[in-house]
């Protein structure tokens, strides 16, 4: 009885081992190739549970997610002006034909990366050789990236992969060119600054000249107006004096003499030597009116 039981258990274990060796799974992130004695017999492109012949078939998995080729150091390329630029780029790619991928590069991801890197470098060298430094730095970067993606994708299809994107992360001038560019930029900025200073000085002189001219005009007009007012005042005063003189000539003469006395004897220490019989003292000699 124990012998039959042990045999049954052994048989069941053997069945479990055979079944476990006959089943394999493929998840949504991968595809698989089934080999039988080294030959490709089937390709599993959808996720699920599949059968294989134990001990005869073997399965190899391939990651179909987007991968990145990102060189550690920037590459040096020549522009149409024969000037060196440093380019830092990366490529996004994924496997779309697992069988072709296995046939072309043996399913080796490193070999695929090298192939893509060489294709990208050759295409970049050709594209940069057609353009100037200004074009590759700012003017036509988007166009270069799109052209690169199309060219590299055509070559990548030959090894069963698809290029999703090619990006130029950075395009820099080499140190010697950068220094020369900075010197030219500095000289240009100085030239513009000097030109602006000259324009500002000329404008300042123009404003000063206009201000001086306006000042002279204002002063001349003010002097003219003052003279007009003064002339009008003198005329009014003369008219007033004439009118007063006509009304009472004797009183007017007396008033004018008093004003003269006031001006002549302003200080106690003032001394005047004059003939007492002169006309100047006629109102001091007698209080009787003269006829």
C-alpha positions as CSV (number, residue, x, y, z in Angstrom):
1,X,0.0,0.0,0.0
2,X,2.8,2.4,0.9
3,X,4.5,1.6,-2.4
4,X,1.5,2.6,-4.5
5,X,1.1,5.8,-2.5
6,X,4.7,6.8,-3.0
7,X,4.5,6.0,-6.6
8,X,1.4,8.2,-7.0
9,X,3.0,11.0,-5.2
10,X,6.1,10.7,-7.3
11,X,4.0,10.6,-10.4
12,X,2.1,13.7,-9.4
13,X,5.3,15.5,-8.6
14,X,6.6,14.5,-12.0
15,X,3.5,15.9,-13.7
16,X,3.8,19.1,-11.8
17,X,7.4,19.5,-12.9
18,X,6.5,18.8,-16.5
19,X,3.6,21.2,-16.4
20,X,5.7,23.9,-14.8
21,X,8.3,23.4,-17.4
22,X,5.7,23.6,-20.1
23,X,4.1,26.9,-19.1
24,X,5.5,30.4,-19.3
25,X,4.0,33.9,-19.0
26,X,4.6,37.1,-20.9
27,X,3.6,40.4,-19.3
28,X,2.5,43.6,-21.1
29,X,6.0,45.2,-20.8
30,X,7.7,42.4,-22.9
31,X,7.5,40.2,-25.9
32,X,9.0,36.7,-26.2
33,X,10.6,34.4,-28.7
34,X,10.2,30.7,-28.4
35,X,13.3,28.7,-29.6
36,X,13.3,25.0,-30.3
37,X,16.8,23.6,-30.6
38,X,18.0,27.1,-31.4
39,X,15.4,27.8,-34.1
40,X,12.7,30.4,-33.8
41,X,9.3,28.6,-33.7
42,X,7.0,31.3,-32.4
43,X,6.8,34.9,-31.2
44,X,4.6,36.0,-28.4
45,X,3.6,39.6,-28.9
46,X,0.6,39.8,-26.5
47,X,0.6,39.2,-22.8
48,X,-0.7,35.9,-21.4
49,X,0.0,32.3,-20.4
50,X,1.6,30.0,-23.1
51,X,2.7,26.4,-23.6
52,X,6.1,25.2,-24.7
53,X,7.8,21.8,-25.0
54,X,9.8,21.1,-21.9
55,X,13.5,20.5,-22.2
56,X,13.3,21.2,-25.9
57,X,11.9,24.8,-26.1
58,X,13.4,27.8,-24.4
59,X,12.0,31.3,-24.2
60,X,13.8,34.7,-24.4
61,X,12.2,37.9,-23.3
62,X,12.6,41.4,-24.8
63,X,11.6,44.7,-23.2
64,X,9.4,46.7,-25.5
65,X,9.2,49.8,-23.4
66,X,10.7,53.1,-24.6
67,X,14.5,53.1,-24.0
68,X,17.0,55.9,-24.1
69,X,20.4,56.3,-25.7
70,X,22.1,59.2,-23.8
71,X,25.9,59.6,-24.4
72,X,27.9,60.5,-21.4
73,X,30.0,63.1,-23.2
74,X,28.9,65.6,-25.9
75,X,30.1,65.1,-29.5
76,X,32.1,67.6,-31.6
77,X,30.7,68.5,-35.0
78,X,31.8,71.0,-37.7
79,X,29.3,73.6,-39.1
80,X,29.3,74.9,-42.7
81,X,31.6,77.7,-41.4
82,X,34.2,75.1,-40.3
83,X,33.6,75.9,-36.7
84,X,33.4,73.3,-34.0
85,X,30.3,72.9,-31.8
86,X,29.7,70.6,-28.9
87,X,26.4,68.7,-29.2
88,X,24.7,66.8,-26.3
89,X,21.8,64.7,-27.6
90,X,19.7,61.7,-26.7
91,X,17.4,59.2,-28.6
92,X,14.2,57.5,-27.5
93,X,13.6,54.1,-29.1
94,X,11.7,50.8,-28.6
95,X,11.5,47.4,-30.2
96,X,8.7,47.0,-32.7
97,X,9.8,43.8,-34.5
98,X,11.3,41.3,-32.1
99,X,12.3,38.7,-34.7
100,X,14.1,41.3,-36.9
101,X,15.7,42.7,-33.7
102,X,17.0,39.3,-32.8
103,X,18.2,38.5,-36.3
104,X,20.0,41.9,-36.7
105,X,21.7,42.5,-33.4
106,X,21.2,39.1,-31.7
107,X,18.8,40.6,-29.2
108,X,21.7,42.5,-27.6
109,X,20.5,45.9,-26.3
110,X,24.1,47.2,-26.2
111,X,24.7,46.4,-29.9
112,X,21.4,48.2,-30.7
113,X,22.5,51.2,-28.8
114,X,25.9,51.3,-30.6
115,X,24.1,51.0,-34.0
116,X,21.7,53.9,-33.1
117,X,24.5,56.1,-31.7
118,X,26.5,55.6,-34.9
119,X,23.5,56.5,-37.1
120,X,22.7,59.6,-35.0
121,X,26.3,60.8,-35.2
122,X,26.5,60.3,-38.9
123,X,23.2,62.1,-39.5
124,X,24.2,65.0,-37.1
125,X,27.5,65.4,-38.9
126,X,25.7,65.7,-42.2
127,X,23.0,68.1,-40.9
128,X,25.4,70.4,-39.0
129,X,27.7,70.5,-42.1
130,X,24.9,72.2,-44.0
131,X,24.2,74.9,-41.4
132,X,25.9,77.9,-39.7
133,X,26.6,78.2,-36.0
134,X,23.6,80.5,-35.6
135,X,21.3,78.0,-37.3
136,X,22.3,75.1,-35.2
137,X,22.2,77.0,-31.9
138,X,18.9,78.7,-32.2
139,X,17.5,79.2,-35.7
140,X,16.8,75.6,-37.0
141,X,17.1,73.3,-34.0
142,X,13.5,72.0,-34.3
143,X,13.9,71.3,-38.0
144,X,17.2,69.5,-37.3
145,X,15.6,67.3,-34.6
146,X,12.7,66.4,-36.8
147,X,14.9,65.6,-39.8
148,X,17.2,63.5,-37.5
149,X,14.3,61.5,-36.1
150,X,13.1,60.6,-39.6
151,X,16.5,59.7,-40.9
152,X,17.5,57.6,-37.8
153,X,14.1,55.9,-37.8
154,X,14.6,54.7,-41.4
155,X,17.8,53.0,-40.5
156,X,16.5,51.8,-37.1
157,X,13.7,49.9,-38.8
158,X,16.3,47.7,-40.4
159,X,17.1,46.2,-37.0
160,X,13.5,46.0,-35.8
161,X,13.3,49.1,-33.6
162,X,11.4,52.4,-33.9
163,X,12.9,55.8,-33.1
164,X,10.4,57.8,-31.1
165,X,12.4,61.0,-30.7
166,X,15.8,62.6,-31.2
167,X,16.5,65.6,-29.0
168,X,19.4,68.1,-28.9
169,X,19.7,68.9,-25.2
170,X,22.5,71.4,-25.6
171,X,24.5,72.9,-28.5
172,X,27.5,74.9,-27.2
173,X,30.5,76.5,-28.8
174,X,33.9,75.2,-28.1
175,X,35.9,77.3,-25.6
176,X,38.1,79.0,-28.2
177,X,35.1,80.0,-30.3
178,X,33.1,81.1,-27.3
179,X,35.9,83.4,-26.2
180,X,36.1,85.0,-29.7
181,X,32.3,85.4,-29.7
182,X,32.3,87.0,-26.3
183,X,35.0,89.4,-27.4
184,X,33.0,90.4,-30.5
185,X,29.9,90.7,-28.4
186,X,31.7,92.9,-25.9
187,X,33.1,95.1,-28.7
188,X,29.7,95.4,-30.2
189,X,28.1,96.3,-26.8
190,X,30.9,99.0,-26.3
191,X,30.3,100.4,-29.8
192,X,26.5,100.6,-29.1
193,X,27.2,102.2,-25.7
194,X,29.5,104.8,-27.2
195,X,27.0,105.5,-29.9
196,X,24.2,106.0,-27.4
197,X,26.5,108.2,-25.3
198,X,27.3,110.4,-28.3
199,X,23.6,110.6,-29.2
200,X,22.8,111.5,-25.6
201,X,25.5,114.2,-25.5
202,X,24.2,115.7,-28.8
203,X,20.7,115.7,-27.5
204,X,21.8,117.3,-24.2
205,X,23.6,120.0,-26.1
206,X,20.5,120.6,-28.2
207,X,18.3,120.8,-25.1
208,X,20.8,123.2,-23.5
209,X,20.9,125.4,-26.6
210,X,17.1,125.5,-26.8
211,X,16.9,126.3,-23.1
212,X,19.5,129.2,-23.4
213,X,17.6,130.5,-26.4
214,X,14.3,130.3,-24.5
215,X,15.9,132.1,-21.5
216,X,17.1,135.0,-23.7
217,X,13.7,135.3,-25.4
218,X,12.0,135.3,-22.0
219,X,14.4,137.9,-20.6
220,X,14.1,140.1,-23.7
221,X,10.3,139.9,-23.5
222,X,10.3,140.6,-19.8
223,X,12.6,143.6,-20.3
224,X,10.4,144.9,-23.1
225,X,7.3,144.5,-21.0
226,X,9.0,146.2,-18.0
227,X,10.1,149.1,-20.2
228,X,6.5,149.4,-21.5
229,X,5.2,149.4,-18.0
230,X,7.9,151.9,-16.9
231,X,7.2,154.1,-19.9
232,X,3.5,154.0,-19.1
233,X,4.2,154.9,-15.5
234,X,6.5,157.7,-16.4
235,X,3.9,159.0,-18.8
236,X,1.2,158.8,-16.1
237,X,3.5,160.6,-13.6
238,X,4.4,163.3,-16.1
239,X,0.7,163.8,-16.9
240,X,-0.1,164.0,-13.2
241,X,2.7,166.5,-12.6
242,X,1.6,168.6,-15.6
243,X,-2.0,168.6,-14.4
244,X,-0.9,169.6,-10.9
245,X,1.3,172.3,-12.3
246,X,-1.5,173.8,-14.4
247,X,-3.9,173.9,-11.4
248,X,-1.5,175.8,-9.0
249,X,1.9,176.6,-10.3
250,X,3.0,178.3,-7.0
251,X,2.0,175.4,-4.9
252,X,3.7,173.0,-7.2
253,X,6.9,175.0,-7.0
254,X,6.6,175.1,-3.3
255,X,6.1,171.3,-3.1
256,X,9.1,170.7,-5.3
257,X,11.3,172.9,-3.2
258,X,10.3,171.1,0.0
259,X,11.2,167.8,-1.7
260,X,14.6,169.3,-2.6
261,X,15.1,170.6,0.9
262,X,14.3,167.1,2.2
263,X,16.8,165.5,-0.1
264,X,19.5,168.1,0.7
265,X,19.3,168.2,4.5
266,X,18.7,164.5,5.1
267,X,21.6,164.2,7.7
268,X,22.4,166.6,10.5
269,X,26.0,166.6,9.5
270,X,25.3,167.6,6.0
271,X,26.9,170.9,5.0
272,X,25.9,173.0,2.0
273,X,27.6,176.2,0.9
274,X,25.3,178.4,-1.2
275,X,24.4,182.0,-1.7
276,X,21.5,182.8,0.7
277,X,19.9,185.0,-1.9
278,X,19.7,182.2,-4.5
279,X,16.4,180.9,-5.7
280,X,17.0,177.7,-3.8
281,X,16.1,179.5,-0.5
282,X,13.3,181.7,-1.8
283,X,10.6,179.9,0.3
284,X,12.8,180.0,3.5
285,X,13.3,183.8,3.4
286,X,9.7,184.9,3.4
287,X,6.4,183.3,4.2
288,X,4.5,185.8,2.0
289,X,3.4,184.5,-1.3
290,X,5.1,185.9,-4.3
291,X,3.1,187.6,-6.9
